Every structure is written in structure tokens, then in C-alpha cells.
Amino acid sequence: METILVVDDEEGVRSLVRDILEPRGYTILDTGDPRQALRMAREHPTPIDLFLIDVMMPLMKGTELALKVEALRPQAKILLMSAYMLSEVTATGRPFLAKPFSLTGLATKVRAVLDGHSPFGRPSPGPRPS
């Protein structure tokens, strides 16, 4: 069972993500506070497979949180989400999910990122032959 940490300052978004993904077999952790997300990243006893992070939060930008999470848990995947298409998000090259999202859109994007697909849904390139 894969674990996803949802970081969004809107309780409704966190609840919606939980309602969509838990029935699909994912374990969902959530917080509205990026500082708490960092504590969870440091202290959670088992792997967190995916961090689903809102870009626009009052205490810390999602792009900044993503960098800090990556330093703590380099094996984890990160999926940024926002209602706005921000140039700073596209510049990171990270997978992105536009809000509002559909049930199918969220589930498909989460699975693609967990499976190692690129932000645009194409498989990530494998190792080059020698």
C-alpha cells in the first residue's frame, strides 16, 4: 500500500483527495501546514511514496516545500498542484496537477507519477545503452 502526504491549506481539498484516493488503496496523510509536513517527512516511520503539494500556501510556497522534502526523502515523488499555472512551477520540471481536478484526473496523475512517468504522462527515459 502506497502512502501519500497531501499538503494543502484548504481542508476541502484534502478531504476530497482522501475521498478519491483511499478507496483506491492508498494510505493518505494530510496537513494544511507546510511546517507540519516537514515534521512528518522527518519523523514518519515508514516511506511516504508521494507528496501532493499545493503551490500557493500562506506559510510557505509549495515549490520551496518540495525542495525541502526532496532533501529529507530523496526517494519520494512530488506532485505539485495549483489553480494557477505558474511559470515557477513549469520551470521546476516537476509533475503538475491543475485545480480543479476530476476524480479520474487526480487518480490517473497520481498513478502516473508513482509509476515514474514524466509530468506530461510519457514514460521517463530509461538508462541509455552503453
mmCIF file of the C-alpha atoms, coordinates in Angstrom:
data_MODEL
# 
_entry.id   MODEL 
# 
loop_
_atom_site.group_PDB 
_atom_site.id 
_atom_site.type_symbol 
_atom_site.label_atom_id 
_atom_site.label_alt_id 
_atom_site.label_comp_id 
_atom_site.label_asym_id 
_atom_site.label_entity_id 
_atom_site.label_seq_id 
_atom_site.pdbx_PDB_ins_code 
_atom_site.Cartn_x 
_atom_site.Cartn_y 
_atom_site.Cartn_z 
_atom_site.occupancy 
_atom_site.B_iso_or_equiv 
_atom_site.pdbx_formal_charge 
_atom_site.auth_seq_id 
_atom_site.auth_comp_id 
_atom_site.auth_asym_id 
_atom_site.auth_atom_id 
_atom_site.pdbx_PDB_model_num 
ATOM 1   C CA . MET A 1 1   ? 0.000   0.000  0.000   1.00 0.00 ? 1   MET A CA 1 
ATOM 2   C CA . GLU A 1 2   ? 1.469   3.353  -1.056  1.00 0.00 ? 2   GLU A CA 1 
ATOM 3   C CA . THR A 1 3   ? 1.400   6.365  1.254   1.00 0.00 ? 3   THR A CA 1 
ATOM 4   C CA . ILE A 1 4   ? 0.626   9.879  0.050   1.00 0.00 ? 4   ILE A CA 1 
ATOM 5   C CA . LEU A 1 5   ? 1.062   13.056 2.099   1.00 0.00 ? 5   LEU A CA 1 
ATOM 6   C CA . VAL A 1 6   ? -1.323  15.784 0.940   1.00 0.00 ? 6   VAL A CA 1 
ATOM 7   C CA . VAL A 1 7   ? -0.251  19.319 1.845   1.00 0.00 ? 7   VAL A CA 1 
ATOM 8   C CA . ASP A 1 8   ? -2.907  21.947 1.141   1.00 0.00 ? 8   ASP A CA 1 
ATOM 9   C CA . ASP A 1 9   ? -4.157  24.814 3.284   1.00 0.00 ? 9   ASP A CA 1 
ATOM 10  C CA . GLU A 1 10  ? -7.751  24.084 2.187   1.00 0.00 ? 10  GLU A CA 1 
ATOM 11  C CA . GLU A 1 11  ? -9.403  21.360 4.266   1.00 0.00 ? 11  GLU A CA 1 
ATOM 12  C CA . GLY A 1 12  ? -11.927 20.735 1.472   1.00 0.00 ? 12  GLY A CA 1 
ATOM 13  C CA . VAL A 1 13  ? -9.180  19.844 -0.986  1.00 0.00 ? 13  VAL A CA 1 
ATOM 14  C CA . ARG A 1 14  ? -7.501  17.496 1.500   1.00 0.00 ? 14  ARG A CA 1 
ATOM 15  C CA . SER A 1 15  ? -10.844 15.820 2.217   1.00 0.00 ? 15  SER A CA 1 
ATOM 16  C CA . LEU A 1 16  ? -11.619 15.443 -1.496  1.00 0.00 ? 16  LEU A CA 1 
ATOM 17  C CA . VAL A 1 17  ? -8.224  13.881 -2.197  1.00 0.00 ? 17  VAL A CA 1 
ATOM 18  C CA . ARG A 1 18  ? -8.737  11.460 0.682   1.00 0.00 ? 18  ARG A CA 1 
ATOM 19  C CA . ASP A 1 19  ? -12.231 10.532 -0.575  1.00 0.00 ? 19  ASP A CA 1 
ATOM 20  C CA . ILE A 1 20  ? -10.887 9.860  -4.076  1.00 0.00 ? 20  ILE A CA 1 
ATOM 21  C CA . LEU A 1 21  ? -7.660  8.032  -3.254  1.00 0.00 ? 21  LEU A CA 1 
ATOM 22  C CA . GLU A 1 22  ? -8.345  5.973  -0.108  1.00 0.00 ? 22  GLU A CA 1 
ATOM 23  C CA . PRO A 1 23  ? -10.876 3.704  -1.878  1.00 0.00 ? 23  PRO A CA 1 
ATOM 24  C CA . ARG A 1 24  ? -8.152  3.035  -4.462  1.00 0.00 ? 24  ARG A CA 1 
ATOM 25  C CA . GLY A 1 25  ? -5.942  1.555  -1.750  1.00 0.00 ? 25  GLY A CA 1 
ATOM 26  C CA . TYR A 1 26  ? -3.673  4.462  -0.892  1.00 0.00 ? 26  TYR A CA 1 
ATOM 27  C CA . THR A 1 27  ? -2.865  5.490  2.675   1.00 0.00 ? 27  THR A CA 1 
ATOM 28  C CA . ILE A 1 28  ? -3.472  9.224  2.951   1.00 0.00 ? 28  ILE A CA 1 
ATOM 29  C CA . LEU A 1 29  ? -1.764  11.520 5.428   1.00 0.00 ? 29  LEU A CA 1 
ATOM 30  C CA . ASP A 1 30  ? -2.613  15.214 5.303   1.00 0.00 ? 30  ASP A CA 1 
ATOM 31  C CA . THR A 1 31  ? -1.857  18.597 6.757   1.00 0.00 ? 31  THR A CA 1 
ATOM 32  C CA . GLY A 1 32  ? -2.602  22.226 5.993   1.00 0.00 ? 32  GLY A CA 1 
ATOM 33  C CA . ASP A 1 33  ? 0.705   23.391 7.451   1.00 0.00 ? 33  ASP A CA 1 
ATOM 34  C CA . PRO A 1 34  ? 3.924   23.042 5.419   1.00 0.00 ? 34  PRO A CA 1 
ATOM 35  C CA . ARG A 1 35  ? 5.975   23.058 8.637   1.00 0.00 ? 35  ARG A CA 1 
ATOM 36  C CA . GLN A 1 36  ? 3.989   20.065 9.890   1.00 0.00 ? 36  GLN A CA 1 
ATOM 37  C CA . ALA A 1 37  ? 4.576   18.384 6.517   1.00 0.00 ? 37  ALA A CA 1 
ATOM 38  C CA . LEU A 1 38  ? 8.327   18.745 7.068   1.00 0.00 ? 38  LEU A CA 1 
ATOM 39  C CA . ARG A 1 39  ? 8.000   17.237 10.549  1.00 0.00 ? 39  ARG A CA 1 
ATOM 40  C CA . MET A 1 40  ? 6.034   14.352 9.080   1.00 0.00 ? 40  MET A CA 1 
ATOM 41  C CA . ALA A 1 41  ? 8.650   13.884 6.353   1.00 0.00 ? 41  ALA A CA 1 
ATOM 42  C CA . ARG A 1 42  ? 11.369  13.712 9.025   1.00 0.00 ? 42  ARG A CA 1 
ATOM 43  C CA . GLU A 1 43  ? 9.539   11.582 11.575  1.00 0.00 ? 43  GLU A CA 1 
ATOM 44  C CA . HIS A 1 44  ? 7.082   9.294  9.772   1.00 0.00 ? 44  HIS A CA 1 
ATOM 45  C CA . PRO A 1 45  ? 8.359   5.761  10.437  1.00 0.00 ? 45  PRO A CA 1 
ATOM 46  C CA . THR A 1 46  ? 7.553   4.289  7.025   1.00 0.00 ? 46  THR A CA 1 
ATOM 47  C CA . PRO A 1 47  ? 8.105   5.518  3.465   1.00 0.00 ? 47  PRO A CA 1 
ATOM 48  C CA . ILE A 1 48  ? 5.988   8.326  2.091   1.00 0.00 ? 48  ILE A CA 1 
ATOM 49  C CA . ASP A 1 49  ? 5.766   7.487  -1.593  1.00 0.00 ? 49  ASP A CA 1 
ATOM 50  C CA . LEU A 1 50  ? 4.248   10.727 -2.876  1.00 0.00 ? 50  LEU A CA 1 
ATOM 51  C CA . PHE A 1 51  ? 3.967   14.284 -1.624  1.00 0.00 ? 51  PHE A CA 1 
ATOM 52  C CA . LEU A 1 52  ? 0.970   16.046 -3.222  1.00 0.00 ? 52  LEU A CA 1 
ATOM 53  C CA . ILE A 1 53  ? 1.706   19.715 -2.533  1.00 0.00 ? 53  ILE A CA 1 
ATOM 54  C CA . ASP A 1 54  ? -0.329  22.856 -3.205  1.00 0.00 ? 54  ASP A CA 1 
ATOM 55  C CA . VAL A 1 55  ? 1.815   25.606 -4.712  1.00 0.00 ? 55  VAL A CA 1 
ATOM 56  C CA . MET A 1 56  ? 0.071   28.602 -3.130  1.00 0.00 ? 56  MET A CA 1 
ATOM 57  C CA . MET A 1 57  ? 0.006   28.344 0.667   1.00 0.00 ? 57  MET A CA 1 
ATOM 58  C CA . PRO A 1 58  ? 0.264   31.191 3.183   1.00 0.00 ? 58  PRO A CA 1 
ATOM 59  C CA . LEU A 1 59  ? 3.176   29.837 5.261   1.00 0.00 ? 59  LEU A CA 1 
ATOM 60  C CA . MET A 1 60  ? 5.477   28.547 2.512   1.00 0.00 ? 60  MET A CA 1 
ATOM 61  C CA . LYS A 1 61  ? 5.348   28.175 -1.257  1.00 0.00 ? 61  LYS A CA 1 
ATOM 62  C CA . GLY A 1 62  ? 4.841   24.638 -2.430  1.00 0.00 ? 62  GLY A CA 1 
ATOM 63  C CA . THR A 1 63  ? 7.943   24.834 -4.614  1.00 0.00 ? 63  THR A CA 1 
ATOM 64  C CA . GLU A 1 64  ? 10.042  25.677 -1.547  1.00 0.00 ? 64  GLU A CA 1 
ATOM 65  C CA . LEU A 1 65  ? 8.451   22.851 0.433   1.00 0.00 ? 65  LEU A CA 1 
ATOM 66  C CA . ALA A 1 66  ? 9.159   20.451 -2.441  1.00 0.00 ? 66  ALA A CA 1 
ATOM 67  C CA . LEU A 1 67  ? 12.883  21.263 -2.291  1.00 0.00 ? 67  LEU A CA 1 
ATOM 68  C CA . LYS A 1 68  ? 12.970  20.700 1.462   1.00 0.00 ? 68  LYS A CA 1 
ATOM 69  C CA . VAL A 1 69  ? 11.050  17.429 1.196   1.00 0.00 ? 69  VAL A CA 1 
ATOM 70  C CA . GLU A 1 70  ? 13.392  16.238 -1.536  1.00 0.00 ? 70  GLU A CA 1 
ATOM 71  C CA . ALA A 1 71  ? 16.364  16.831 0.781   1.00 0.00 ? 71  ALA A CA 1 
ATOM 72  C CA . LEU A 1 72  ? 14.706  14.800 3.565   1.00 0.00 ? 72  LEU A CA 1 
ATOM 73  C CA . ARG A 1 73  ? 13.276  11.988 1.446   1.00 0.00 ? 73  ARG A CA 1 
ATOM 74  C CA . PRO A 1 74  ? 15.055  11.838 -1.889  1.00 0.00 ? 74  PRO A CA 1 
ATOM 75  C CA . GLN A 1 75  ? 13.254  8.638  -2.878  1.00 0.00 ? 75  GLN A CA 1 
ATOM 76  C CA . ALA A 1 76  ? 9.800   10.244 -2.605  1.00 0.00 ? 76  ALA A CA 1 
ATOM 77  C CA . LYS A 1 77  ? 7.923   11.513 -5.643  1.00 0.00 ? 77  LYS A CA 1 
ATOM 78  C CA . ILE A 1 78  ? 6.475   15.036 -5.648  1.00 0.00 ? 78  ILE A CA 1 
ATOM 79  C CA . LEU A 1 79  ? 3.355   16.241 -7.456  1.00 0.00 ? 79  LEU A CA 1 
ATOM 80  C CA . LEU A 1 80  ? 2.586   19.964 -7.326  1.00 0.00 ? 80  LEU A CA 1 
ATOM 81  C CA . MET A 1 81  ? -0.963  21.265 -7.713  1.00 0.00 ? 81  MET A CA 1 
ATOM 82  C CA . SER A 1 82  ? -2.486  24.696 -8.160  1.00 0.00 ? 82  SER A CA 1 
ATOM 83  C CA . ALA A 1 83  ? -5.473  26.521 -9.573  1.00 0.00 ? 83  ALA A CA 1 
ATOM 84  C CA . TYR A 1 84  ? -2.986  28.750 -11.386 1.00 0.00 ? 84  TYR A CA 1 
ATOM 85  C CA . MET A 1 85  ? -0.395  27.782 -13.979 1.00 0.00 ? 85  MET A CA 1 
ATOM 86  C CA . LEU A 1 86  ? 2.673   29.462 -12.597 1.00 0.00 ? 86  LEU A CA 1 
ATOM 87  C CA . SER A 1 87  ? 5.909   29.840 -14.506 1.00 0.00 ? 87  SER A CA 1 
ATOM 88  C CA . GLU A 1 88  ? 7.870   28.880 -11.384 1.00 0.00 ? 88  GLU A CA 1 
ATOM 89  C CA . VAL A 1 89  ? 6.094   25.507 -11.378 1.00 0.00 ? 89  VAL A CA 1 
ATOM 90  C CA . THR A 1 90  ? 6.819   24.739 -15.012 1.00 0.00 ? 90  THR A CA 1 
ATOM 91  C CA . ALA A 1 91  ? 10.418  25.849 -14.520 1.00 0.00 ? 91  ALA A CA 1 
ATOM 92  C CA . THR A 1 92  ? 10.914  23.147 -11.867 1.00 0.00 ? 92  THR A CA 1 
ATOM 93  C CA . GLY A 1 93  ? 10.117  20.393 -14.353 1.00 0.00 ? 93  GLY A CA 1 
ATOM 94  C CA . ARG A 1 94  ? 8.050   18.687 -11.652 1.00 0.00 ? 94  ARG A CA 1 
ATOM 95  C CA . PRO A 1 95  ? 4.773   16.928 -12.377 1.00 0.00 ? 95  PRO A CA 1 
ATOM 96  C CA . PHE A 1 96  ? 1.824   19.294 -12.074 1.00 0.00 ? 96  PHE A CA 1 
ATOM 97  C CA . LEU A 1 97  ? -1.901  18.810 -11.467 1.00 0.00 ? 97  LEU A CA 1 
ATOM 98  C CA . ALA A 1 98  ? -4.267  21.674 -12.290 1.00 0.00 ? 98  ALA A CA 1 
ATOM 99  C CA . LYS A 1 99  ? -7.103  22.502 -9.892  1.00 0.00 ? 99  LYS A CA 1 
ATOM 100 C CA . PRO A 1 100 ? -9.945  21.910 -10.086 1.00 0.00 ? 100 PRO A CA 1 
ATOM 101 C CA . PHE A 1 101 ? -9.277  18.288 -10.937 1.00 0.00 ? 101 PHE A CA 1 
ATOM 102 C CA . SER A 1 102 ? -11.644 15.446 -11.688 1.00 0.00 ? 102 SER A CA 1 
ATOM 103 C CA . LEU A 1 103 ? -11.781 12.157 -9.823  1.00 0.00 ? 103 LEU A CA 1 
ATOM 104 C CA . THR A 1 104 ? -10.240 10.387 -12.802 1.00 0.00 ? 104 THR A CA 1 
ATOM 105 C CA . GLY A 1 105 ? -7.715  13.169 -13.438 1.00 0.00 ? 105 GLY A CA 1 
ATOM 106 C CA . LEU A 1 106 ? -6.361  13.001 -9.889  1.00 0.00 ? 106 LEU A CA 1 
ATOM 107 C CA . ALA A 1 107 ? -6.221  9.214  -9.760  1.00 0.00 ? 107 ALA A CA 1 
ATOM 108 C CA . THR A 1 108 ? -4.561  8.958  -13.177 1.00 0.00 ? 108 THR A CA 1 
ATOM 109 C CA . LYS A 1 109 ? -1.948  11.629 -12.458 1.00 0.00 ? 109 LYS A CA 1 
ATOM 110 C CA . VAL A 1 110 ? -1.072  10.164 -9.040  1.00 0.00 ? 110 VAL A CA 1 
ATOM 111 C CA . ARG A 1 111 ? -0.631  6.696  -10.528 1.00 0.00 ? 111 ARG A CA 1 
ATOM 112 C CA . ALA A 1 112 ? 1.486   8.057  -13.401 1.00 0.00 ? 112 ALA A CA 1 
ATOM 113 C CA . VAL A 1 113 ? 3.818   9.926  -11.043 1.00 0.00 ? 113 VAL A CA 1 
ATOM 114 C CA . LEU A 1 114 ? 4.144   6.952  -8.702  1.00 0.00 ? 114 LEU A CA 1 
ATOM 115 C CA . ASP A 1 115 ? 4.949   4.748  -11.698 1.00 0.00 ? 115 ASP A CA 1 
ATOM 116 C CA . GLY A 1 116 ? 7.767   7.096  -12.722 1.00 0.00 ? 116 GLY A CA 1 
ATOM 117 C CA . HIS A 1 117 ? 6.134   8.803  -15.669 1.00 0.00 ? 117 HIS A CA 1 
ATOM 118 C CA . SER A 1 118 ? 7.113   12.296 -16.717 1.00 0.00 ? 118 SER A CA 1 
ATOM 119 C CA . PRO A 1 119 ? 4.990   15.380 -15.938 1.00 0.00 ? 119 PRO A CA 1 
ATOM 120 C CA . PHE A 1 120 ? 3.281   15.044 -19.290 1.00 0.00 ? 120 PHE A CA 1 
ATOM 121 C CA . GLY A 1 121 ? 2.324   11.391 -18.926 1.00 0.00 ? 121 GLY A CA 1 
ATOM 122 C CA . ARG A 1 122 ? 5.060   9.882  -21.077 1.00 0.00 ? 122 ARG A CA 1 
ATOM 123 C CA . PRO A 1 123 ? 7.325   7.264  -19.513 1.00 0.00 ? 123 PRO A CA 1 
ATOM 124 C CA . SER A 1 124 ? 10.542  8.665  -18.148 1.00 0.00 ? 124 SER A CA 1 
ATOM 125 C CA . PRO A 1 125 ? 13.515  7.714  -20.288 1.00 0.00 ? 125 PRO A CA 1 
ATOM 126 C CA . GLY A 1 126 ? 15.363  4.651  -19.059 1.00 0.00 ? 126 GLY A CA 1 
ATOM 127 C CA . PRO A 1 127 ? 19.102  4.258  -18.875 1.00 0.00 ? 127 PRO A CA 1 
ATOM 128 C CA . ARG A 1 128 ? 20.910  4.812  -22.148 1.00 0.00 ? 128 ARG A CA 1 
ATOM 129 C CA . PRO A 1 129 ? 22.609  1.810  -23.667 1.00 0.00 ? 129 PRO A CA 1 
ATOM 130 C CA . SER A 1 130 ? 26.386  1.839  -23.366 1.00 0.00 ? 130 SER A CA 1 
# 
